[in-house]
Amino acid sequence: MNPMHLHFLRHAFALAKRVEGRTLPNPAVGCVLVRQGRVIAAAHTGCNGRPHAETQALEMAGGQAAGATAYVTLEPCAHDGRTPSCAAALIHAAIGEVVIACRDPDPRTNGQGIAMLREAGIAVREIRCGMEEIYRGFFRRVREGLPEINLKIATSLDGHIASHRGESQWITGEAARHYGHMLRARHEAIITGISTVLADDPRLDCRIGGMEDASPIRVVLDRRLRLPVESALAQTARDIPVWLCTAAGALKAEEERAKALMQHGVRIIAPDGDFLPLPEIARLLATEGVMRALVEAGPTLTTHALESGLWNTLYWFRAPLLLGADGHPAFRLSNTALASAPRLHAQRVRTLGKDRLEVYRNGHNATQD
């Protein structure tokens, strides 16, 4: 691989990473325009998905774009939407060459952007550079109708989220909690259960200075519609979206509470029939454009997520303390034989202050990317 191509593609991916989790419903894309080895423009997808990276970079470059090389993390779109296709914009700007790291599996593009460029006489290179993981959620949404589902737990060394008295704040230290907020910012949605909300009254936002606008959609699974109107989630729903998934019967039984929650900006999702299981909620999120969802919940929902097999990555924060057999475990898997036990692929370990972050991939889904 030409080292120059790799250098500028890494630059483009770094730009895309800046807005990962904030470009719903579109994937985060980075675009770098280069002329004679010098960057003349660089941009990423705008927050909320517009404008596209290529459009912004071309506008920055102006007349200098003609004959330049465009490095893009994802194949330029071939379809017109609220704006003309990015492939058409690159052609109109008379770009000399386009270097692409990933093809876009969206059937509206999926090679058609590349074909448009080549038909216009523009040279196109496809170069995989090992940074394609940023699109795992986008690819899964397009191919399977599901978002990437990741799990986050914070426990003692012996796997408990609280002492036998229910004490949980704080098991992990400041560095681990800061990393947890960064994880939230990289996902479009965070999923939790009503038991966690009732026990902890969490905000589930990103509280890193300068990144407050990166907070994900807060999704609460609440079968009996018990979310308190005075909860931190309901009280901040106009600033950061809250989606409450409940059963149709609960919506009818708790009509007054539902009205009060909606007046505070909470969106209530109550399809006909019984409460939706996690896989169907995941599909619903995908139809809303969600590409990455983080499950941050108590043992019941965490167990359900693990046993569903839908999850991709587990972020396990461990603190160097022991809470004993009577502590509250992070999850309660059903009894299983050794041969059928869930398999995790260890990815990396990182020290965060006095704590440790262990990252695991689903043994099944690790082979599906």
Buried (B, 14 or more C-beta within 10 A) or exposed (E): EEEEBBBBBBBBBBBBBEBBBBBBBBBBBBBBBBBEEEBBBBBBBBBEBBBBBBBBBBBBBEEBBEEBBBBBBBBBBBBEEEEBBBBBBBBEBBBBBBBBBBBBBBEEBBBBBBBBBEEBEBEBBEBEBEBBEBBBBBBBBBEEEBBBBBBBBBBBBEBBBBBEEEEBEEBBBEBBBEBBBBBBBBBBBBBBBBBBBBEBEBBBBBEBEEBEEBBBBBBBBBBEBBBBBEBBBBBBBEEBBBBBBBBEBBBEEBEEBBEBBBEBBBBBBBEEEEBBEBBEBBBBBBEBBBBBBBBBBBBBBBBBBBBEEBBBBBBBBBBEBEBEEEBBBBBEEEEEEEEEEEEBBEEEEBEBBEBBBBBBBBEBBBEEE
